Amino acid sequence: MITKNIALAGHAGTGKTTLMEALLYQGGQIERMGSVAAGNTVSDYTAEEMKRHSSVYTATGHILQNGQKINLLDTPGMFDFAGSMVQGISAADCVLITVSGKSGVRVGTKKAYRAAEGKPRMFVVTKLDDENANFYNVLTDLKSTFGPTVCPVVVPVIVDRKVDSYINLIEMKAYRYNQNGKAEEIPMPTAELSEKLSYRVDGLIQAFSEAVAETDEELFEKFFSGEEFSQKERVNGIHKGMKDGTITPVACVSAQNMEGIDLLCKELELLVPTVGETDEIPAETASGELTVLHPAAGEPVCAQVYQTLSDPFVGKLSMLRVVSGTLKAGAELVNAATGSVEKIGKLFFLCGKKQQETDCAEAGDLVATTKLSASTGDTLCANSRVVNLPRASFPKSCYSMAVRPAARGDEAKVAGAIQKLLEEDQTLSYEQNPLTKEMMLSGLGEQHLAAVVSQLKNDFGVEVVLSVPKIAYRETIRKKVKVQGRHKKQSGGHGQYGDVWIEFEPYPSDELVFEEKVFGGAVPKNFFPAVEKGLQESVAKGVLAGFPVVGVKAILVDGSYHPVDSSEMAFKTAASIAYKEGMKQAEPTLLEPIGSLEVSIPDDNTGDIMGDLNKRRGRVLGMNPSDEDGMTTILAEVPLREMADFAMQLRQMTQGEGVFTLTPVRYEQLPANLMTEVIAAASE
């Protein structure tokens, strides 16, 4: 059977899940259509998705269309769940990008288009039943944004601001839908009607024909000789253009009313390239040499894990795309990433949460299996040919919060549950901040982390508390001082006596530097390690706010001892006394961590971001405009204490188009007006 894998992607709220529901209904996979509002769609079946009324994970389904199996992957449109969109697109051969007929091209449209780079793409203008929808404005928007490859293949006929009918430019036929969503063929619009419309149908046909003509020399000659194309020539032209990336077809639907869905199914059947048309799939051998795979049943089996789902009852569910050969239940395959042997359990085709068991899967199929050790991106292959397929590139986490168990003693349970979530979400990270010792949970935004917290509670029965991460301040000194530390205690029998003179001075080092310049045996050498140990233990806590002390050099220059009462403990205590006194006299101050920021934003937002960075006490080091994509990269240094909400602010200011990286680089003195606030907070 011919197989096609198509991902549905686009801006949040553009109707991807509703379109998926309509396609499954049209294909006879479901008996009635669900709705996002009612929380009963095939795609959004988890508790989190039903609560949010939006997709969080990529869901899979399929339809059968005239001998073709069309696998559909419904991906999330919200930026916080972009990792799932990447997973879905990585498993697809074509990307169907939804665009709202009301709001037009949005940031999510551009992101989906870029994420689908190198794959055939197609636009579907949705929600034409909305009274404010305007297909032709959206079409103009698409052409101005994505260039001359944009080519309409199904267009609506608008009468009195409502869709009257649809024209299939490939068939050159018009259809009108009744209340049950059934199409009836009607005559094509007359020249007289076309004159009354806000667009010319013959102009659309002319533009469509030109796009077809440019895909082939023979078609080009036929077009300029004035001959009309046959339907087969139109299909072949668009098909070839999609495969080459020279044509991006545009269809339109009202999925809620099932209008245009049958036409879209027909376009998916005729226009979208099949799995078998991908002649060569690049891979890398175990020795690092480049090779190619062929999506044929007779080839050695090779499959890639494109998605991992964690279920508290089923366990780990791995979604596989069979790249070549035939995958059979019970097969033993080599994990190219680890070298270990993985035994394939039962295989399932998924339609949302519904599972259909199968004995085998052919090249191009998307199947699920359980109890694999493999991670997302791993390649599983026959022992006769071990290769690695390229891994998908995921967005890096940019929003961090400190996380702790809501109940004492649940640390191990929380860590175990989060570890399972890390297996399914490549944009999530969980690690300890070595400076503050807090456990940090990082993701793509507030909603991403909120969904994680909800999943931990609902699926794993553990509750956690998120809080703003602590800032790893440091303390240091600004002048050189010489102080005495004297410890003397007599309590019957042997007493305690230690006496040191220590010079403290600023020094460029992250750790305490200790030296001794004692002359004449004022302090015996065997007590030097005790003095150093007393100082090293003391610098862990500064005198201002209890933060670790850096940038200090301590020189033991003099002291005295008692032949009986002196001991290592006494000199260690004396050094601690000298430290406390010295820090107070040496003009102590607070240091704050500074981060190196690289932020890429649309050119139009440059002024706003520069102003925002100034408010955050940032220093702009440079700007690098890009002529290709209309983006500008700003390089700056910013105090980390000012950046807690930067990820969300950037998303708001750039409508989600801005991205950034922030790396701690050094410490600088905290302004005096902020020191009081930090010291007061530390004493609470």
C-alpha positions in Angstrom: 0.0 0.0 0.0 1.2 3.5 -0.8 2.0 5.4 2.4 2.1 9.2 3.0 3.1 10.9 6.3 1.6 14.4 6.8 2.1 16.6 9.8 -0.4 19.3 10.6 1.4 22.4 11.9 0.7 26.1 12.3 -0.1 28.9 14.8 -2.1 28.0 17.9 -5.9 28.3 17.4 -5.8 27.9 13.6 -7.9 24.7 13.6 -5.3 21.9 13.3 -7.1 19.5 15.7 -10.5 20.3 14.1 -9.1 19.7 10.7 -7.6 16.4 11.9 -11.0 15.4 13.2 -12.7 16.3 10.0 -10.2 14.3 7.9 -10.6 11.3 10.1 -14.4 11.6 9.8 -14.2 12.0 6.1 -11.9 9.0 5.9 -14.4 6.9 7.9 -12.0 6.4 10.9 -14.5 7.9 13.4 -18.3 7.8 13.4 -18.9 11.3 14.5 -16.8 14.5 14.9 -15.7 15.6 18.3 -14.9 19.2 19.1 -12.1 20.9 21.0 -14.5 22.9 23.2 -16.2 19.6 24.3 -12.9 18.0 24.9 -13.8 14.8 22.9 -11.5 15.0 19.9 -9.3 12.1 18.8 -6.1 14.2 19.1 -6.5 15.9 22.4 -7.2 13.0 24.6 -5.0 13.6 27.7 -6.4 15.3 30.8 -4.0 18.3 30.3 -5.2 18.8 26.7 -8.8 18.6 27.6 -8.3 21.1 30.4 -6.5 23.5 28.2 -8.7 23.0 25.1 -5.4 22.9 23.0 -2.9 20.3 21.9 0.2 19.6 24.1 1.5 16.4 22.4 1.7 15.2 18.8 -1.1 12.8 18.1 -1.3 10.2 15.3 -4.1 8.9 13.1 -4.6 7.8 9.6 -7.1 7.6 6.7 -7.3 5.3 3.7 -7.8 7.1 0.4 -8.1 5.1 -2.8 -5.4 2.6 -2.0 -3.3 5.1 -0.1 -2.6 5.1 3.6 -2.3 8.7 4.8 -0.8 9.0 8.2 -1.7 12.3 10.0 0.3 13.9 12.8 -1.5 16.6 14.7 1.1 18.8 16.3 0.7 21.6 19.0 0.7 25.2 17.9 1.6 26.8 21.2 5.2 27.9 21.4 5.6 26.3 24.8 5.1 22.9 23.2 7.3 23.4 20.2 9.3 20.3 21.0 6.2 18.2 20.2 5.8 20.0 16.9 9.4 19.2 16.0 8.8 15.5 16.8 5.7 15.4 14.5 7.4 17.2 11.6 10.5 14.9 11.9 8.3 11.9 11.2 6.5 13.5 8.3 7.3 13.6 4.6 5.0 16.6 4.0 3.8 19.5 6.3 0.2 20.8 6.1 0.4 24.4 7.5 -3.0 25.7 8.8 -3.7 29.4 8.4 -6.8 31.1 9.9 -8.9 32.7 7.3 -9.6 35.4 9.9 -6.1 36.2 11.3 -3.9 35.3 8.4 -0.1 34.7 8.6 1.1 34.7 12.2 4.4 33.9 13.9 3.4 30.3 14.3 2.9 30.1 10.5 6.4 31.2 9.9 7.9 28.9 12.5 6.1 25.9 11.0 7.2 26.9 7.6 10.8 27.1 8.7 10.6 23.8 10.7 9.4 22.1 7.5 12.4 23.2 5.5 13.5 20.6 3.0 10.0 18.9 3.0 7.1 19.5 0.7 4.7 22.0 2.2 1.1 23.0 1.7 -1.1 25.7 3.2 -4.7 25.2 4.2 -6.7 28.3 5.0 -9.2 27.3 7.7 -12.3 28.7 9.4 -13.9 30.1 6.3 -17.3 29.9 8.0 -16.2 32.8 10.3 -17.9 36.0 9.2 -14.6 37.9 9.4 -12.7 35.4 7.3 -11.2 36.7 4.0 -9.5 34.0 2.0 -8.1 36.4 -0.7 -6.5 38.7 1.9 -4.8 35.7 3.4 -3.7 34.5 0.0 -2.1 37.9 -0.6 -0.5 37.7 2.8 0.9 34.2 2.1 2.4 35.4 -1.2 4.0 38.4 0.2 5.5 36.4 3.2 6.6 33.2 1.5 7.1 34.3 -2.1 6.1 33.1 -5.6 6.0 29.4 -4.7 2.5 30.0 -3.2 -0.1 28.6 -5.5 -3.9 28.2 -4.9 -5.4 24.9 -5.9 -8.8 25.2 -4.2 -10.4 28.6 -3.8 -13.8 29.8 -2.5 -16.4 31.8 -4.4 -17.5 34.6 -2.0 -21.0 36.1 -2.5 -22.2 38.7 0.0 -19.2 38.1 2.2 -20.1 34.4 2.6 -18.6 31.3 0.9 -21.0 30.3 -1.8 -19.0 27.5 -3.3 -15.5 26.1 -3.9 -13.5 25.9 -7.1 -11.0 23.0 -7.6 -8.5 24.5 -10.0 -7.0 21.1 -10.8 -10.3 19.7 -11.9 -11.6 23.0 -13.1 -14.9 22.2 -11.4 -17.0 24.1 -8.8 -18.8 22.6 -5.8 -21.5 23.8 -3.4 -22.0 22.1 0.0 -25.4 21.4 1.6 -26.1 21.5 5.3 -24.8 18.0 5.8 -21.4 18.9 4.3 -22.0 17.0 1.1 -20.7 18.5 -2.1 -22.8 19.0 -5.3 -21.1 19.9 -8.5 -22.3 23.2 -10.0 -21.3 25.2 -13.1 -18.1 27.2 -13.0 -18.7 30.9 -12.3 -19.6 32.8 -15.4 -17.7 35.8 -16.7 -20.6 38.0 -15.6 -20.4 36.7 -12.0 -16.6 36.9 -12.0 -16.9 40.6 -12.9 -19.0 41.2 -9.8 -16.5 39.4 -7.5 -13.6 41.1 -5.7 -11.3 38.9 -7.6 -11.2 37.4 -11.1 -11.6 33.7 -11.4 -9.8 33.7 -14.8 -6.9 35.5 -13.2 -6.6 32.7 -10.6 -6.7 30.1 -13.3 -4.0 32.0 -15.3 -1.7 32.2 -12.2 -2.3 28.5 -11.5 -1.5 27.5 -15.0 1.7 29.6 -15.0 2.9 27.8 -11.8 2.2 24.4 -13.4 4.0 25.4 -16.6 7.2 26.3 -14.8 7.6 22.8 -13.4 8.3 21.2 -16.8 9.7 22.3 -20.2 7.1 20.6 -22.2 4.3 22.1 -20.1 6.0 25.5 -20.4 5.9 25.3 -24.2 2.3 24.1 -24.2 1.3 27.0 -22.0 2.9 29.6 -24.2 1.3 28.0 -27.3 -2.1 28.8 -25.7 -3.1 25.1 -25.1 -5.0 24.2 -22.0 -3.5 21.6 -19.6 -5.2 18.3 -19.0 -6.1 17.4 -15.4 -3.3 14.8 -15.4 -0.8 17.4 -16.5 -2.0 19.8 -13.8 -1.7 17.1 -11.1 1.7 16.0 -12.3 2.9 19.6 -12.4 1.8 20.5 -8.9 3.1 17.1 -7.6 6.5 17.7 -9.1 6.5 21.3 -7.9 5.8 20.2 -4.3 8.5 17.6 -4.5 11.0 20.1 -5.8 9.9 22.8 -3.4 9.0 25.2 -6.2 5.3 25.1 -5.5 3.5 25.4 -2.1 -0.2 24.7 -2.9 -3.0 26.5 -1.0 -6.3 24.8 -0.3 -9.2 26.1 1.9 -11.8 24.5 4.2 -14.4 25.1 6.8 -13.6 22.0 8.8 -16.4 22.6 11.3 -19.0 22.3 8.5 -17.0 19.7 6.5 -16.8 22.1 3.6 -13.8 21.5 1.3 -12.6 18.5 3.3 -13.3 16.0 0.5 -11.5 18.3 -1.9 -8.5 18.4 0.5 -8.4 14.6 0.8 -8.3 14.5 -3.0 -5.4 17.0 -3.1 -3.5 15.0 -0.4 -4.0 11.8 -2.5 -3.0 13.4 -5.8 -0.4 16.0 -5.0 1.6 15.0 -1.9 4.7 12.9 -2.7 4.7 9.3 -1.3 7.2 7.7 1.0 8.5 5.6 -2.0 9.4 8.8 -4.0 12.2 9.6 -1.5 14.9 7.8 -3.4 17.7 8.2 -0.9 17.7 8.8 2.9 21.0 10.0 4.3 22.5 8.0 7.2 25.9 7.4 8.9 27.6 4.1 9.4 29.1 3.0 12.8 32.5 4.1 11.4 31.2 7.6 10.6 31.0 7.2 6.9 28.0 8.6 5.0 25.6 6.2 3.3 22.0 6.2 2.0 19.0 4.0 2.7 16.1 3.2 0.4 12.5 3.0 1.6 11.8 -0.4 0.2 10.4 -3.5 1.9 13.4 -5.7 0.7 16.0 -3.6 2.4 17.4 -4.4 5.9 15.0 -3.0 8.5 15.8 0.4 10.0 13.5 2.5 12.2 13.8 5.7 14.2 12.1 6.7 17.5 10.5 10.0 16.7 8.4 10.4 19.9 8.4 8.9 23.4 5.3 9.0 25.6 5.3 8.2 29.3 2.2 6.4 30.7 1.9 5.5 34.4 0.0 2.3 33.5 1.4 1.2 30.2 4.9 2.5 30.9 7.1 3.9 28.2 5.5 4.0 24.7 7.9 4.5 21.8 6.7 5.9 18.5 8.7 4.5 15.5 8.9 5.5 11.9 10.0 2.6 9.8 12.5 4.0 7.4 13.4 0.9 5.4 12.6 -2.8 5.3 9.8 -4.5 7.3 9.6 -4.3 11.1 8.1 -7.3 12.8 6.9 -7.9 16.3 9.5 -9.9 18.3 12.4 -8.7 16.1 15.8 -8.0 17.7 17.4 -4.8 16.5 20.6 -3.0 17.3 20.3 0.5 18.9 22.9 2.4 16.9 23.3 5.0 19.6 24.1 2.6 22.4 25.1 -0.6 20.7 22.7 -2.6 22.8 20.1 -5.1 21.4 16.5 -4.1 21.6 13.7 -6.6 21.4 10.6 -5.2 19.7 7.4 -6.1 21.5 3.9 -5.8 20.2 3.3 -3.3 17.4 0.4 -0.9 17.3 -1.1 1.6 14.8 -2.5 4.5 16.8 -5.5 6.7 16.2 -5.3 9.1 19.1 -5.3 6.8 22.2 -6.9 3.9 20.3 -4.5 1.1 19.5 -4.7 -1.4 16.7 -2.3 -4.3 16.9 -0.3 -5.3 13.9 2.2 -8.1 13.2 4.5 -5.9 11.0 5.0 -2.5 9.6 6.4 -1.5 6.2 8.7 1.3 5.2 7.0 4.6 5.9 4.6 3.2 8.6 4.3 4.9 11.9 3.9 2.4 14.8 4.0 2.3 18.6 5.7 -0.3 20.8 6.3 -0.6 24.5 9.2 -1.4 26.9 12.1 -0.1 24.7 15.1 1.3 26.3 15.7 3.6 23.2 15.3 7.3 23.5 13.8 9.8 21.1 16.0 10.1 18.1 17.7 6.7 18.4 18.0 4.5 15.4 17.1 0.8 15.6 18.4 -1.4 12.8 19.2 -4.9 11.6 22.5 -6.3 12.8 23.5 -6.7 9.1 23.4 -2.9 8.6 23.9 -0.6 11.6 23.5 3.0 10.8 22.6 6.3 12.5 19.8 8.5 11.1 20.1 12.3 11.6 18.4 13.5 14.8 15.8 16.3 14.9 17.0 19.6 16.3 14.9 20.8 19.3 14.5 24.3 20.8 16.7 24.9 23.9 15.0 25.5 27.2 14.9 29.2 28.1 12.7 29.5 31.2 13.8 28.1 34.5 12.2 27.8 37.9 13.4 26.2 41.2 11.5 23.1 42.0 11.0 21.2 45.2 8.6 18.5 46.5 5.5 19.8 48.2 5.9 17.1 50.8 9.1 16.3 52.7 10.7 13.0 51.8 9.3 13.0 48.2 12.6 14.0 46.6 13.3 10.5 45.1 9.7 10.2 43.8 9.8 13.6 42.2 13.2 12.9 40.6 12.0 9.6 39.2 8.8 11.0 37.7 10.7 14.0 36.1 13.2 11.6 34.7 10.4 9.8 32.9 9.1 13.1 31.5 12.7 14.0 30.3 12.5 10.9 28.1 9.5 12.2 26.2 10.3 15.9 26.2 13.7 17.0 24.7 13.0 20.7 25.5 12.8 20.0 29.3 15.8 19.9 31.6 16.2 19.1 35.3 19.5 19.7 37.1 21.0 21.1 40.2 22.4 24.7 40.2 25.9 24.0 41.6 26.1 27.5 43.1 22.7 27.7 44.9 22.2 23.9 45.3 18.6 24.4 44.1 17.0 21.8 41.7 16.1 23.7 38.5 13.3 22.7 36.1 13.7 24.4 32.7 11.4 24.5 29.7 10.1 26.8 26.9 7.8 29.0 29.1 5.4 29.3 31.9 2.7 27.1 30.3 5.2 24.4 29.5 6.3 24.1 33.2 2.7 24.4 34.4 1.8 21.4 32.2 4.7 19.5 33.6 3.6 20.2 37.2 0.1 19.1 36.3 1.3 15.9 34.6 3.4 15.1 37.7 0.4 15.3 39.9 -2.2 13.6 37.6 0.0 10.8 36.1 2.6 10.2 38.8 0.9 11.3 42.0 3.6 13.7 43.1 3.2 17.4 43.8 5.9 20.0 43.4 6.3 23.7 44.1 7.9 26.1 41.7 9.6 29.3 42.8 11.8 32.0 41.4 15.4 30.7 41.4 17.8 32.2 43.9 20.6 34.4 42.6 24.1 33.2 43.4 25.5 36.4 44.8 29.0 36.5 46.1 30.8 38.7 48.6 34.3 40.2 48.3 36.5 43.0 49.8 37.8 46.3 48.3 40.8 47.2 50.4 43.8 45.6 52.1 43.8 45.2 55.9 45.9 43.5 58.6 44.0 42.1 61.6 44.7 39.9 64.6 42.7 36.8 65.6 43.4 35.6 69.1 41.8 32.7 70.8 42.5 32.0 74.4 40.5 29.9 76.8 41.5 28.5 80.2 39.2 25.9 81.9 41.4 23.8 84.1 44.0 21.5 82.8 45.2 22.2 79.3 43.8 25.4 77.9 43.4 26.6 74.3 45.6 29.2 72.7 46.1 30.4 69.2 47.2 33.8 68.0 47.5 34.9 64.3 48.0 38.1 62.3 46.6 37.9 58.8 46.6 40.3 55.9 43.5 40.2 53.7 43.6 41.8 50.3 41.6 41.8 47.1 42.8 39.2 44.6 41.4 38.0 41.2 40.4 34.5 42.1 37.2 32.5 42.5 38.6 30.8 45.6 40.5 31.9 48.7 44.3 32.1 48.1 46.3 31.4 51.2 50.0 32.2 51.8 52.2 32.3 54.8 55.1 34.8 55.5 55.9 34.0 59.1 59.4 34.6 60.3 61.2 33.3 63.3 58.8 30.5 64.1 56.1 32.9 65.6 53.6 30.3 64.4 54.9 26.7 64.1 54.6 25.2 60.6 52.5 22.3 61.8 49.7 24.8 62.5 49.7 26.4 59.0 47.2 23.8 57.6 44.8 24.5 60.6 44.9 28.3 59.9 44.2 27.7 56.2 41.4 25.3 57.0 39.8 27.8 59.4 39.9 30.4 56.7 38.5 28.1 54.0 35.6 27.1 56.1 34.9 30.7 57.0 34.8 32.1 53.4 31.8 29.8 52.8 29.8 32.5 54.5 30.3 36.3 54.1 29.7 38.9 56.8 27.2 40.9 54.8 24.5 38.5 53.8 26.0 35.0 54.3 27.0 34.5 50.6 30.3 32.8 49.7 33.4 35.0 49.6 35.5 35.2 46.5 38.4 37.4 45.3 40.4 37.3 48.6 44.0 36.6 49.4 44.9 35.8 53.0 48.6 36.0 54.1 49.6 34.7 57.5 52.3 37.1 58.6 52.7 36.8 62.4 51.3 35.3 65.6 52.2 33.5 68.8 51.7 30.2 70.4 51.8 28.4 73.7 54.0 25.2 74.0 51.3 23.4 75.9 47.9 25.1 75.2 48.2 25.6 71.4 46.5 23.1 69.1 45.2 22.8 65.6 41.7 23.6 66.8 42.9 26.7 68.6 44.6 28.1 65.5 41.7 27.2 63.4 39.4 29.2 65.7 41.9 32.1 65.8 41.9 32.2 61.9 38.1 32.3 61.9 38.1 35.2 64.4 40.7 37.1 62.2 38.5 36.4 59.1 35.4 38.0 60.7 37.2 41.0 61.8 39.1 41.4 58.6 36.1 41.2 56.4 34.4 44.0 58.4 37.4 46.3 58.0 38.1 45.6 54.4 35.0 47.3 52.9 33.0 44.2 52.1 30.6 44.4 49.1 28.3 42.1 47.2 28.9 40.8 43.7 26.2 39.7 41.2 26.4 37.3 38.3 26.5 38.8 34.8 25.3 36.8 31.8 26.3 37.0 28.2 23.0 37.4 26.2 22.5 36.7 22.5 19.0 37.5 21.4 17.6 37.2 17.8 14.5 39.4 17.1 12.6 40.8 14.1 14.2 44.0 12.9 11.0 46.0 13.8 11.4 45.0 17.5 15.1 46.1 17.8 14.3 49.5 19.5 11.9 47.9 22.0 14.3 45.2 23.0 17.2 47.7 23.4 15.0 49.8 25.7 14.0 46.7 27.7 17.7 45.7 28.1 18.5 49.2 29.3 15.8 48.9 32.0 17.4 45.6 33.0 20.8 47.4 33.5 22.1 45.6 30.4 25.1 46.7 28.3 24.6 46.3 24.5 27.9 45.1 23.0 26.8 44.9 19.3 24.1 44.3 16.7 24.2 42.0 13.7 21.4 42.6 11.2 20.6 39.7 8.8 19.5 40.6 5.3 18.1 37.1 4.6 15.3 36.7 7.2 14.7 40.2 8.6 16.1 39.3 12.0 18.7 41.2 14.1 21.0 39.6 16.6 21.8 41.7 19.7 24.8 40.9 21.9 24.7 42.2 25.4 25.7 41.6 29.0 23.0 41.7 31.6 22.8 41.0 35.4 21.1 37.6 35.9 18.9 39.0 38.7 17.1 41.1 36.1 16.4 38.3 33.7 13.9 36.1 35.5 10.9 37.2 33.3 12.9 38.0 30.1 11.7 34.8 28.3 8.1 35.8 28.7 8.7 39.5 28.0 10.6 38.7 24.8 7.8 36.4 23.6 5.2 39.1 24.3 7.2 41.9 22.6 8.0 39.8 19.5 4.8 37.7 19.4 6.9 34.6 19.9 9.4 35.2 17.2 12.4 36.2 19.4 14.9 33.6 20.7 17.8 34.0 23.0 20.6 32.3 24.9 22.0 33.5 28.2 25.3 32.2 29.7 26.8 33.3 33.0 30.3 34.7 32.4 31.5 36.6 35.5 30.7 38.6 38.6 30.5 42.4 39.0 29.9 44.6 42.0 26.2 45.0 42.9 25.1 48.7 42.8 24.9 50.2 46.3 21.2 51.0 46.0 20.4 47.3 45.6 22.7 45.9 48.3 20.3 46.9 51.1 17.5 45.0 49.5 19.6 41.8 49.0 21.0 41.9 52.5 17.5 42.4 54.0 16.1 39.5 52.0 19.0 37.2 53.0 18.4 37.9 56.7 14.7 36.9 56.6 
